[in-house]
Amino acid sequence: MTDGLLVNRRRVLEIGIAASAMALVPPSRLVAEPPPLVERKIPSSGESVPVIGIGTARRYAAITTDAERAPLTAVLRRFAELGGEVIDTAPSYGTAEAVVGDSVAELGIRDALFLATKVGASGQTAGREQIEQSFRRLRTRVMDLIAVHNLRDTDTQLRTLRELKHAGRTRYVGITTSFARQYAELEQTMRRERLDFIQVDYALDHREASARILPLAADRGTAAMINLPFGRGRLFKAVQGRELPPWAAEIDCVSWAQFFLKYVVSHAAVTCCIPGTSKMEHLFDNLGAARGRLPGASMRRRMEAFIDTL
Ligand SMILES: NC(=O)c1ccc[n+]([C@@H]2O[C@H](COP(=O)([O-])OP(=O)(O)OC[C@H]3O[C@@H](n4cnc5c(N)ncnc54)[C@H](OP(=O)(O)O)[C@@H]3O)[C@@H](O)[C@H]2O)c1
């Protein structure tokens, strides 16, 4: 949601989907629309977001032509049509903010999305300049979330972000890391500050954040957005050449990606997860992790034991 308009993101989307579905899909197919995505509440507001979003590091980072941008725009379009909302980007991801901003503007889907970016600068002036650049690149007047990237100059940047929140220019503020060596500082900042969001790395084979960070997020009423759910390519490499275990069907997994993502989003403190997604087949696959059954405690232990023996 953006710009102070009394517009519900989902409602806008439903209207859009209904219109395009009526126009393009034969009536027999309408009943086959996939079920809605599982959602979680952002503790500081009670607003819900789907548990699977999109991360834009790397594949969105070096786009120089419209032809290169077109497949990413198509992924973002389908993402929104299927009920996806959260898109994570950052000023340090090369062209990613501009790719998202240009695509979203072209598609007219800003109000259907939850746009999260970051500030990764030292000093108040540099931080403010970078944030203004993000507003221009993402082509929005209101950001859904701005987080301090990798805890860089946290106190200074959080002061600016709080001003922006007060002024209605960002709806939420937060901090991010993907480095275990920063967890102690992350934890201290979470205890000291009232944060809407943290973003942290957590994956089936890399579970350190569940020891202290995720329980603390739950205690503090802070939403947890998860980065690196596949450890970039690491988890796919670990299972290369292996079939999914038959018991993965008990949690409605039809792919390794869904197996890895369902583990992440079934943690009670996790609000959403942002797998890097640039290909249409990966989009469909990943959104499948936000549908059907999620693992409970004993299934989660079974998944951990499985990956730990590889
Ligand atoms: N400190 C921070 O704030 C921080 C740090 C790291 C990451 N992040 C955020 O977190 C996001 C996620 O991290 P990431 O993108 O680096 O790593 P990731 O999500 O763990 O893995 C992305 C990789 O998985 C592949 N993939 C995606 N879906 C797949 C599927 N269904 N089947 C097979 N392969 C699949 C992607 O392939 P393709 O590229 O071929 O689609 C890409 O190579 C980033 O994009 C970024 O937005 C933030």
The ligand as a MOL file (V3000), in Angstrom:
LIG
                    3D

  0  0  0     0  0            999 V3000
M  V30 BEGIN CTAB
M  V30 COUNTS 48 52 0 0 0
M  V30 BEGIN ATOM
M  V30 1 N 22.1240 -8.2620 4.0440 0
M  V30 2 C 21.0830 -8.2480 3.2400 0
M  V30 3 O 20.2670 -7.3690 3.3500 0
M  V30 4 C 20.9250 -9.3140 2.2020 0
M  V30 5 C 21.9530 -10.2220 1.9730 0
M  V30 6 C 21.7520 -11.2250 1.0260 0
M  V30 7 C 20.5460 -11.2930 0.3220 0
M  V30 8 N 19.5710 -10.3680 0.5490 0 CHG=1
M  V30 9 C 18.2710 -10.4480 -0.1580 0
M  V30 10 O 17.8410 -11.7970 -0.0960 0
M  V30 11 C 17.5470 -12.2570 -1.4130 0
M  V30 12 C 17.8020 -13.7430 -1.5190 0
M  V30 13 O 19.1780 -14.0230 -1.5430 0
M  V30 14 P 19.9190 -14.5330 -2.8780 0
M  V30 15 O 19.0820 -14.1670 -4.0530 0
M  V30 16 O 21.3060 -14.0020 -2.8600 0 CHG=-1
M  V30 17 O 20.0250 -16.0920 -2.6430 0
M  V30 18 P 18.9440 -17.2770 -2.5110 0
M  V30 19 O 17.5690 -16.7470 -2.5290 0
M  V30 20 O 19.3560 -18.1370 -1.3770 0
M  V30 21 O 19.2370 -18.1020 -3.8500 0
M  V30 22 C 19.0190 -17.5520 -5.1190 0
M  V30 23 C 19.4560 -18.5970 -6.1340 0
M  V30 24 O 18.5230 -19.6650 -6.1410 0
M  V30 25 C 18.0670 -19.8770 -7.4560 0
M  V30 26 N 16.6510 -20.2590 -7.4090 0
M  V30 27 C 15.5970 -19.4890 -7.0520 0
M  V30 28 N 14.4620 -20.2100 -7.0860 0
M  V30 29 C 14.8020 -21.4620 -7.4990 0
M  V30 30 C 14.0640 -22.6350 -7.7360 0
M  V30 31 N 12.7490 -22.6760 -7.5340 0
M  V30 32 N 14.7310 -23.7470 -8.1690 0
M  V30 33 C 16.0730 -23.7260 -8.3540 0
M  V30 34 N 16.8310 -22.6150 -8.1450 0
M  V30 35 C 16.1920 -21.5010 -7.7060 0
M  V30 36 C 18.2380 -18.5920 -8.1750 0
M  V30 37 O 18.3780 -18.8900 -9.5190 0
M  V30 38 P 18.1650 -17.8200 -10.6990 0
M  V30 39 O 19.0390 -16.6750 -10.3300 0
M  V30 40 O 18.6400 -18.5520 -11.8790 0
M  V30 41 O 16.7210 -17.4550 -10.7270 0
M  V30 42 C 19.4980 -18.0420 -7.5340 0
M  V30 43 O 20.6500 -18.5830 -8.1640 0
M  V30 44 C 18.4290 -11.4030 -2.3160 0
M  V30 45 O 17.9640 -11.4520 -3.6410 0
M  V30 46 C 18.3170 -10.0690 -1.6310 0
M  V30 47 O 17.1120 -9.4300 -2.0190 0
M  V30 48 C 19.7510 -9.3880 1.4780 0
M  V30 END ATOM
M  V30 BEGIN BOND
M  V30 1 1 1 2
M  V30 2 2 2 3
M  V30 3 1 2 4
M  V30 4 1 4 5
M  V30 5 2 4 48
M  V30 6 2 5 6
M  V30 7 1 6 7
M  V30 8 2 7 8
M  V30 9 1 8 9
M  V30 10 1 8 48
M  V30 11 1 9 10
M  V30 12 1 9 46
M  V30 13 1 10 11
M  V30 14 1 11 12
M  V30 15 1 11 44
M  V30 16 1 12 13
M  V30 17 1 13 14
M  V30 18 2 14 15
M  V30 19 1 14 16
M  V30 20 1 14 17
M  V30 21 1 17 18
M  V30 22 2 18 19
M  V30 23 1 18 20
M  V30 24 1 18 21
M  V30 25 1 21 22
M  V30 26 1 22 23
M  V30 27 1 23 24
M  V30 28 1 23 42
M  V30 29 1 24 25
M  V30 30 1 25 26
M  V30 31 1 25 36
M  V30 32 1 26 27
M  V30 33 1 26 35
M  V30 34 2 27 28
M  V30 35 1 28 29
M  V30 36 1 29 30
M  V30 37 2 29 35
M  V30 38 1 30 31
M  V30 39 2 30 32
M  V30 40 1 32 33
M  V30 41 2 33 34
M  V30 42 1 34 35
M  V30 43 1 36 37
M  V30 44 1 36 42
M  V30 45 1 37 38
M  V30 46 2 38 39
M  V30 47 1 38 40
M  V30 48 1 38 41
M  V30 49 1 42 43
M  V30 50 1 44 45
M  V30 51 1 44 46
M  V30 52 1 46 47
M  V30 END BOND
M  V30 END CTAB
M  END
